[in-house]
Amino acid sequence: MLRKVLIANRGEIAVRVLRACRELGLQTVAVFSEADRHAMHVYYADEAYPIGPPSPRDSYLRIDKILSVAKDAQVDAIHPGYGFLAERQEFAQACADEGFVFIGPKASAIAAMGDKTVARATVKKAGVPVVPGTEGEGSLRDDEIIAIASGIGFPLLVKATAGGGGKGMRHVESADGLPDALRAARREAEAAFGDDNVYLEKVVAAARHIEIQILADTHGNVIHLGERECSIQRRHQKLLEEAPSVIVADDTAMREKMGAVACRAAAAVEYVNAGTIEFLVDGEKNFYFLEMNTRLQVEHPVTEIVTGVDIVKEQIRIARGRKLSRKQVEIALKGWAIECRINAEDPDHDFIPSVGAITTSMLPTGPGVRVDTGVYPGYIVSPHYDSMISKVICWGETRGEALLRMRRALEEYRIVGVKTTIPFHQKLLDSHRFMAGQFNTSFLDVDFRVEERAGPDAETAAVFATLAAHQSQQQAARVVQRGERDTSNWKWVGRWERMHR
């Protein structure tokens, strides 16, 4: 019986999980770093506890601190969200050892599928096709990886075994660039995940990134919730997702085949809870296992909207030992959903992070529009964490309607104080190739450009600033005198009406 849940995360995903818990009548506990003392998830939770300095290594990645809070708050379960400790088997195991229910897969499944090289070996044994790359299990030294690379062939990707979200990943065109790429990927992986192990993967030319959402309970039931299209990426970081996929929507046989393979891959490690099997699909619609994310995905809302399944509630349901609320035959995709990740970045200047205080935040609303966010007016965007500040999700009966709704939502969205990727998304939605569904994972890096918008020159800007300042001073100096009458107009009208009754 679950009564109280600790959310070991921050930002919009912490708020998302808190809301699901509240709807289920569960008490909630939040944790926060010094930089997040006034974060939205802190205010949303029933209880909140500090866990250290802003650096994730000293706060959100500290298993001992989080478990200490869990004991003090007397929680029954811990939800890891995504990122940070969500795919760390030692965290899942530590939760179990201390008697807390981990709302996620077993530590053994995370170990098997969370480590990308082990996952490849595991699913390959189960007959699932994999992208060519580093085979075998365990850590490899740089010299061992360099020796293997020539046999795989270039171009290659260096990827963090414990990674996700494009962290610890480098594209390598030739052997000359491999040593530097390995060092850079290891540094980034160590900083993001506390694990610098990496592996190699062959680049599949003109590939699309399609993933299958799966759910599995403790009673042996495994189902999939259809596919998501995640090919709109910049430097391997997803920026827009949609469900279903343009190339799978009218191919029921392909969806069923990919879904069956995804369920088989999950069953190979006796997987329990929510997870995602990611595939690369080539131009001939051949698909290859890429990796499994043993956690909730950032883009899970698009699947929730088209299937009607609340994935976070299903996670909690599974953790309680109950059966899945749906059977495979009951899963049907209705309409189309698109998600835009709104990051605090400047798209006109190579997407450099933008930090500072948000002075205004006006969220879009209306039919078919959902916004998941963790910021509000007055919130300070910190340089210590991921730049994503919200997700805009729009639904329509068709892809065209969903696109039109997203355009309208982005026009309504107002964020002042930091630069955001909203202008980038607006330009993307106007791209003819994107509207036609003619894109792949290299589309943003090769075939799409965000042109710098021409702004006013310095002299024109100075003139406008001077006029604005002058107008402000004139308004401040204006004196409004009391009228000749000794009372307000409303009272005067009332007296006049009584006199003429």
KESE-198227 format. One line per 5 residues: number of its first residue (from 1); for each residue z, x, y of C-alpha. Coordinates in nm, 2 decimals, always signed. Layout:
NUM = Z X Y | ...;
REM end
This chain:
1 = +0.00 +0.00 +0.00 | -0.11 +0.15 +0.33 | +0.09 +0.08 +0.63 | +0.04 +0.37 +0.88 | -0.26 +0.60 +0.92;
6 = -0.29 +0.93 +1.11 | -0.63 +1.01 +1.26 | -0.68 +1.39 +1.24 | -0.96 +1.40 +1.50 | -1.04 +1.33 +1.87;
11 = -1.31 +1.17 +2.09 | -1.52 +0.87 +2.00 | -1.47 +0.89 +1.63 | -1.09 +0.88 +1.66 | -1.13 +0.57 +1.88;
16 = -1.37 +0.42 +1.62 | -1.12 +0.47 +1.33 | -0.83 +0.35 +1.54 | -1.01 +0.02 +1.61 | -1.09 -0.03 +1.24;
21 = -0.72 +0.03 +1.15 | -0.61 -0.21 +1.42 | -0.84 -0.48 +1.29 | -0.68 -0.42 +0.94 | -0.33 -0.45 +1.08;
26 = -0.25 -0.09 +1.02 | -0.02 +0.12 +1.25 | -0.19 +0.43 +1.39 | -0.09 +0.78 +1.49 | -0.31 +1.01 +1.70;
31 = -0.28 +1.39 +1.75 | -0.40 +1.58 +2.06 | -0.44 +1.92 +2.20 | -0.33 +2.01 +2.55 | -0.68 +1.95 +2.68;
36 = -0.67 +1.60 +2.53 | -0.34 +1.48 +2.66 | -0.50 +1.20 +2.85 | -0.78 +1.13 +2.61 | -0.88 +0.77 +2.52;
41 = -0.77 +0.80 +2.15 | -0.42 +0.90 +2.27 | -0.38 +0.58 +2.46 | -0.53 +0.36 +2.19 | -0.29 +0.48 +1.91;
46 = +0.05 +0.33 +1.85 | +0.19 +0.68 +1.85 | +0.06 +1.02 +1.96 | +0.18 +1.38 +1.90 | +0.08 +1.71 +2.06;
51 = -0.05 +1.98 +1.82 | -0.12 +2.28 +2.03 | -0.35 +2.46 +2.28 | -0.71 +2.34 +2.36 | -0.88 +2.58 +2.11;
56 = -0.96 +2.39 +1.79 | -0.84 +2.69 +1.59 | -0.49 +2.64 +1.74 | -0.48 +2.26 +1.72 | -0.73 +2.04 +1.54;
61 = -0.80 +2.30 +1.27 | -0.43 +2.37 +1.20 | -0.35 +2.19 +0.87 | +0.02 +2.28 +0.89 | +0.06 +2.12 +1.23;
66 = -0.12 +1.80 +1.13 | +0.08 +1.76 +0.82 | +0.40 +1.83 +1.01 | +0.31 +1.54 +1.24 | +0.23 +1.32 +0.94;
71 = +0.57 +1.38 +0.80 | +0.75 +1.32 +1.13 | +0.56 +1.00 +1.19 | +0.61 +0.89 +0.82 | +0.24 +0.79 +0.77;
76 = +0.09 +0.68 +0.44 | -0.26 +0.81 +0.49 | -0.48 +1.05 +0.69 | -0.83 +0.99 +0.81 | -1.02 +1.31 +0.90;
81 = -1.31 +1.15 +1.09 | -1.60 +1.40 +1.10 | -1.60 +1.77 +1.20 | -1.29 +1.98 +1.22 | -1.11 +1.94 +0.88;
86 = -1.32 +1.66 +0.74 | -1.50 +1.87 +0.49 | -1.22 +2.12 +0.41 | -1.11 +2.08 +0.05 | -0.79 +2.26 +0.12;
91 = -0.70 +1.99 +0.37 | -0.77 +1.71 +0.13 | -0.57 +1.89 -0.14 | -0.28 +1.96 +0.10 | -0.27 +1.59 +0.19;
96 = -0.25 +1.49 -0.17 | +0.01 +1.76 -0.25 | +0.23 +1.62 +0.03 | +0.19 +1.26 -0.09 | -0.05 +1.14 +0.18;
101 = -0.36 +0.93 +0.09 | -0.67 +1.12 +0.21 | -0.92 +0.87 +0.34 | -1.22 +1.06 +0.20 | -1.34 +1.22 -0.12;
106 = -1.13 +1.42 -0.37 | -1.08 +1.79 -0.29 | -1.28 +1.87 -0.60 | -1.58 +1.67 -0.48 | -1.56 +1.83 -0.13;
111 = -1.55 +2.18 -0.30 | -1.86 +2.09 -0.51 | -2.06 +1.92 -0.24 | -1.91 +2.06 +0.08 | -2.01 +2.41 +0.00;
116 = -2.39 +2.38 +0.04 | -2.47 +2.65 -0.22 | -2.25 +2.49 -0.49 | -2.39 +2.14 -0.40 | -2.75 +2.27 -0.46;
121 = -2.66 +2.41 -0.80 | -2.47 +2.09 -0.89 | -2.74 +1.84 -0.80 | -3.01 +2.06 -0.95 | -2.83 +2.04 -1.29;
126 = -2.84 +1.66 -1.24 | -3.22 +1.67 -1.21 | -3.23 +1.62 -0.83 | -3.51 +1.82 -0.66 | -3.38 +2.08 -0.41;
131 = -3.54 +2.28 -0.12 | -3.60 +2.64 -0.24 | -3.34 +2.88 -0.12 | -3.03 +3.09 -0.22 | -2.94 +2.99 -0.57;
136 = -2.61 +3.03 -0.75 | -2.26 +2.98 -0.63 | -2.00 +3.18 -0.43 | -2.02 +3.40 -0.12 | -2.30 +3.65 -0.06;
141 = -2.29 +3.96 +0.15 | -2.56 +4.03 +0.41 | -2.73 +4.29 +0.21 | -2.75 +4.06 -0.09 | -2.89 +3.78 +0.12;
146 = -3.15 +4.02 +0.28 | -3.26 +4.13 -0.07 | -3.31 +3.77 -0.18 | -3.49 +3.65 +0.13 | -3.82 +3.82 +0.05;
151 = -3.84 +3.64 -0.28 | -3.80 +3.30 -0.12 | -4.04 +3.37 +0.16 | -4.04 +3.31 +0.54 | -3.98 +3.12 +0.76;
156 = -3.62 +3.06 +0.65 | -3.31 +2.89 +0.77 | -2.97 +3.07 +0.77 | -2.71 +2.79 +0.73 | -2.33 +2.78 +0.71;
161 = -2.21 +2.67 +0.37 | -1.92 +2.48 +0.53 | -2.14 +2.36 +0.82 | -2.29 +2.05 +0.97 | -2.41 +1.93 +1.31;
166 = -2.64 +2.24 +1.35 | -2.35 +2.48 +1.38 | -2.39 +2.82 +1.21 | -2.77 +2.77 +1.17 | -3.05 +3.00 +1.27;
171 = -3.43 +2.99 +1.22 | -3.58 +3.32 +1.10 | -3.95 +3.39 +1.11 | -3.95 +3.74 +0.96 | -3.74 +3.99 +0.78;
176 = -3.69 +4.18 +1.11 | -3.49 +3.90 +1.26 | -3.27 +3.82 +0.96 | -2.98 +4.07 +1.02 | -2.92 +3.95 +1.37;
181 = -2.95 +3.58 +1.26 | -2.69 +3.64 +0.99 | -2.44 +3.79 +1.22 | -2.49 +3.51 +1.48 | -2.47 +3.24 +1.22;
186 = -2.15 +3.39 +1.07 | -1.98 +3.41 +1.41 | -2.07 +3.05 +1.50 | -1.96 +2.92 +1.15 | -1.63 +3.10 +1.17;
191 = -1.56 +2.96 +1.51 | -1.66 +2.60 +1.42 | -1.53 +2.58 +1.06 | -1.31 +2.87 +1.00 | -1.55 +2.99 +0.73;
196 = -1.83 +3.24 +0.79 | -2.01 +3.21 +0.46 | -2.38 +3.14 +0.49 | -2.69 +3.08 +0.26 | -3.07 +3.07 +0.29;
201 = -3.30 +2.78 +0.27 | -3.68 +2.77 +0.29 | -3.83 +2.59 +0.58 | -4.03 +2.28 +0.47 | -4.33 +2.25 +0.71;
206 = -4.37 +1.93 +0.91 | -4.07 +1.77 +0.73 | -3.88 +1.46 +0.81 | -3.51 +1.44 +0.78 | -3.41 +1.13 +0.59;
211 = -3.06 +1.05 +0.47 | -2.90 +0.80 +0.23 | -2.56 +0.65 +0.30 | -2.36 +0.61 -0.02 | -2.02 +0.44 -0.10;
216 = -1.83 +0.50 -0.42 | -1.49 +0.35 -0.53 | -1.23 +0.45 -0.78 | -1.36 +0.20 -1.03 | -1.69 +0.38 -1.10;
221 = -1.90 +0.17 -0.86 | -2.16 +0.37 -0.66 | -2.40 +0.20 -0.41 | -2.63 +0.31 -0.14 | -2.68 +0.14 +0.20;
226 = -3.04 +0.24 +0.26 | -3.18 +0.52 +0.46 | -3.15 +0.66 +0.81 | -3.43 +0.85 +1.00 | -3.27 +1.17 +1.16;
231 = -3.58 +1.37 +1.24 | -3.53 +1.37 +1.62 | -3.35 +1.70 +1.64 | -3.33 +1.98 +1.89 | -3.24 +2.32 +1.74;
236 = -3.12 +2.14 +1.43 | -2.89 +1.91 +1.62 | -2.96 +1.54 +1.59 | -3.01 +1.35 +1.91 | -3.14 +1.01 +1.80;
241 = -3.12 +0.83 +1.47 | -3.26 +0.50 +1.34 | -3.24 +0.27 +1.04 | -3.45 +0.21 +0.85 | -3.70 +0.50 +0.86;
246 = -4.05 +0.45 +0.98 | -4.20 +0.60 +0.67 | -3.97 +0.42 +0.42 | -3.94 +0.08 +0.58 | -4.26 -0.05 +0.41;
251 = -4.21 +0.15 +0.09 | -3.95 -0.03 -0.12 | -4.02 +0.19 -0.42 | -3.95 +0.50 -0.22 | -3.62 +0.36 -0.09;
256 = -3.51 +0.26 -0.44 | -3.60 +0.60 -0.58 | -3.42 +0.80 -0.30 | -3.12 +0.57 -0.33 | -3.10 +0.61 -0.71;
261 = -3.13 +0.99 -0.67 | -2.85 +0.99 -0.41 | -2.62 +0.78 -0.63 | -2.69 +1.02 -0.92 | -2.60 +1.32 -0.70;
266 = -2.27 +1.16 -0.60 | -2.19 +1.06 -0.96 | -2.25 +1.42 -1.07 | -1.93 +1.52 -0.89 | -1.74 +1.19 -0.95;
271 = -1.76 +1.12 -0.58 | -1.53 +0.87 -0.42 | -1.54 +0.72 -0.07 | -1.82 +0.74 +0.19 | -2.08 +1.02 +0.19;
276 = -2.43 +1.10 +0.28 | -2.71 +1.26 +0.08 | -2.96 +1.43 +0.31 | -3.32 +1.49 +0.21 | -3.63 +1.67 +0.36;
281 = -3.95 +1.47 +0.31 | -4.29 +1.64 +0.33 | -4.62 +1.49 +0.44 | -4.69 +1.37 +0.09 | -4.36 +1.18 +0.07;
286 = -4.21 +1.43 -0.17 | -3.84 +1.45 -0.10 | -3.59 +1.74 -0.17 | -3.22 +1.74 -0.16 | -3.09 +1.92 +0.15;
291 = -2.72 +1.88 +0.14 | -2.44 +1.63 +0.10 | -2.20 +1.55 +0.39 | -1.87 +1.46 +0.23 | -1.75 +1.26 +0.52;
296 = -1.83 +0.99 +0.77 | -2.15 +1.06 +0.97 | -2.19 +1.05 +1.35 | -2.49 +0.82 +1.30 | -2.31 +0.57 +1.07;
301 = -2.33 +0.28 +1.32 | -2.71 +0.23 +1.27 | -2.64 +0.17 +0.90 | -2.35 -0.06 +0.98 | -2.57 -0.27 +1.21;
306 = -2.86 -0.32 +0.97 | -2.65 -0.38 +0.66 | -2.35 -0.56 +0.81 | -2.11 -0.33 +0.62 | -1.82 -0.18 +0.82;
311 = -1.82 +0.17 +0.67 | -1.49 +0.28 +0.81 | -1.32 -0.03 +0.67 | -1.48 +0.03 +0.34 | -1.34 +0.39 +0.35;
316 = -0.99 +0.24 +0.39 | -1.05 -0.02 +0.13 | -1.15 +0.25 -0.12 | -0.85 +0.46 -0.03 | -0.63 +0.16 -0.11;
321 = -0.77 +0.16 -0.46 | -0.98 -0.16 -0.42 | -1.33 -0.22 -0.54 | -1.63 -0.21 -0.30 | -1.68 -0.53 -0.11;
326 = -2.05 -0.54 -0.19 | -2.27 -0.48 -0.50 | -2.60 -0.31 -0.48 | -2.80 -0.63 -0.51 | -2.61 -0.77 -0.21;
331 = -2.73 -0.49 +0.02 | -3.02 -0.58 +0.24 | -3.15 -0.42 +0.56 | -3.19 -0.67 +0.84 | -3.38 -0.57 +1.16;
336 = -3.38 -0.22 +1.32 | -3.11 -0.01 +1.48 | -3.15 +0.30 +1.70 | -2.87 +0.53 +1.82 | -2.89 +0.77 +2.11;
341 = -2.63 +1.04 +2.13 | -2.52 +1.08 +2.50 | -2.42 +1.44 +2.55 | -2.26 +1.60 +2.86 | -2.56 +1.84 +2.90;
346 = -2.82 +1.91 +3.16 | -3.16 +1.83 +3.00 | -3.35 +1.97 +3.30 | -3.19 +2.32 +3.25 | -3.22 +2.39 +2.88;
351 = -2.94 +2.14 +2.79 | -2.66 +2.37 +2.92 | -2.32 +2.20 +2.88 | -2.19 +2.01 +3.18 | -1.81 +1.99 +3.23;
356 = -1.59 +1.83 +3.48 | -1.43 +1.49 +3.57 | -1.62 +1.17 +3.51 | -1.58 +0.97 +3.83 | -1.78 +0.66 +3.72;
361 = -1.86 +0.52 +3.38 | -2.04 +0.18 +3.36 | -2.13 +0.10 +3.00 | -2.44 -0.11 +2.91 | -2.37 -0.45 +2.75;
366 = -2.56 -0.76 +2.64 | -2.72 -0.88 +2.32 | -2.78 -0.62 +2.05 | -2.60 -0.34 +2.24 | -2.30 -0.13 +2.11;
371 = -2.14 +0.17 +2.27 | -1.90 +0.40 +2.09 | -1.73 +0.63 +2.34 | -1.41 +0.83 +2.40 | -1.44 +0.87 +2.78;
376 = -1.35 +0.67 +3.08 | -1.35 +0.71 +3.47 | -1.12 +1.00 +3.55 | -1.16 +1.17 +3.21 | -1.23 +1.54 +3.22;
381 = -1.50 +1.67 +2.99 | -1.37 +1.99 +2.84 | -1.57 +2.30 +2.74 | -1.36 +2.34 +2.43 | -1.52 +2.07 +2.22;
386 = -1.86 +1.92 +2.12 | -2.05 +1.79 +2.42 | -2.11 +1.44 +2.29 | -1.93 +1.18 +2.50 | -2.08 +0.85 +2.37;
391 = -2.33 +0.68 +2.14 | -2.55 +0.39 +2.25 | -2.67 +0.18 +1.95 | -2.92 -0.10 +1.99 | -3.04 -0.36 +1.74;
396 = -3.36 -0.57 +1.73 | -3.54 -0.78 +1.49 | -3.82 -0.52 +1.49 | -3.84 -0.15 +1.59 | -4.02 -0.25 +1.90;
401 = -3.74 -0.49 +2.01 | -3.48 -0.22 +1.94 | -3.67 +0.03 +2.15 | -3.70 -0.21 +2.44 | -3.33 -0.29 +2.42;
406 = -3.25 +0.08 +2.42 | -3.46 +0.13 +2.73 | -3.27 -0.15 +2.91 | -2.93 -0.02 +2.79 | -3.01 +0.34 +2.91;
411 = -3.12 +0.20 +3.25 | -2.78 +0.02 +3.28 | -2.57 +0.31 +3.17 | -2.41 +0.49 +3.47 | -2.21 +0.81 +3.43;
416 = -2.13 +1.01 +3.74 | -1.95 +1.34 +3.75 | -2.13 +1.53 +3.48 | -2.49 +1.57 +3.38 | -2.59 +1.38 +3.07;
421 = -2.89 +1.35 +2.83 | -2.97 +0.99 +2.94 | -3.28 +1.11 +3.13 | -3.40 +1.30 +2.82 | -3.36 +0.99 +2.60;
426 = -3.55 +0.78 +2.85 | -3.84 +1.02 +2.85 | -3.83 +1.04 +2.47 | -3.85 +0.66 +2.44 | -4.17 +0.67 +2.66;
431 = -4.34 +0.92 +2.43 | -4.64 +0.76 +2.26 | -4.59 +0.97 +1.95 | -4.23 +0.87 +1.92 | -4.32 +0.50 +1.97;
436 = -4.58 +0.53 +1.70 | -4.34 +0.70 +1.46 | -4.55 +1.02 +1.45 | -4.28 +1.28 +1.45 | -4.09 +1.53 +1.23;
441 = -3.80 +1.77 +1.26 | -4.00 +2.01 +1.48 | -4.12 +1.74 +1.73 | -3.86 +1.82 +2.01 | -3.89 +2.20 +1.97;
446 = -4.27 +2.21 +1.95 | -4.44 +1.90 +2.08 | -4.21 +1.76 +2.34 | -4.11 +1.89 +2.68 | -3.85 +1.77 +2.93;
451 = -4.01 +1.86 +3.26 | -3.78 +1.95 +3.55 | -3.77 +1.66 +3.79 | -3.87 +1.75 +4.14 | -3.59 +1.69 +4.38;
456 = -3.57 +1.69 +4.77 | -3.60 +2.03 +4.94 | -3.29 +2.19 +5.10 | -3.38 +2.08 +5.46 | -3.44 +1.72 +5.36;
461 = -3.12 +1.71 +5.16 | -2.93 +1.85 +5.46 | -3.07 +1.58 +5.69 | -2.97 +1.30 +5.45 | -2.63 +1.45 +5.41;
466 = -2.58 +1.47 +5.79 | -2.69 +1.10 +5.84 | -2.46 +0.99 +5.57 | -2.17 +1.17 +5.72 | -2.25 +1.03 +6.07;
471 = -2.26 +0.68 +5.94 | -1.93 +0.72 +5.76 | -1.77 +0.85 +6.08 | -1.91 +0.56 +6.28 | -1.77 +0.31 +6.04;
476 = -1.43 +0.47 +6.04 | -1.41 +0.47 +6.42 | -1.52 +0.11 +6.45 | -1.23 -0.12 +6.58 | -1.24 -0.48 +6.48;
481 = -1.04 -0.68 +6.74 | -0.87 -1.01 +6.68 | -1.06 -1.31 +6.79 | -0.97 -1.53 +7.08 | -0.81 -1.78 +6.85;
486 = -0.45 -1.69 +6.74 | -0.53 -1.76 +6.37 | -0.79 -1.71 +6.10 | -1.11 -1.91 +6.08 | -0.99 -2.08 +5.76;
491 = -0.68 -2.22 +5.93 | -0.88 -2.32 +6.24 | -1.12 -2.52 +6.03 | -0.83 -2.69 +5.85 | -0.68 -2.79 +6.18;
496 = -1.01 -2.92 +6.31 | -1.06 -3.13 +5.99 | -0.71 -3.28 +6.03 | -0.77 -3.37 +6.39 | -1.10 -3.55 +6.31;
501 = -0.98 -3.76 +6.01;
REM end
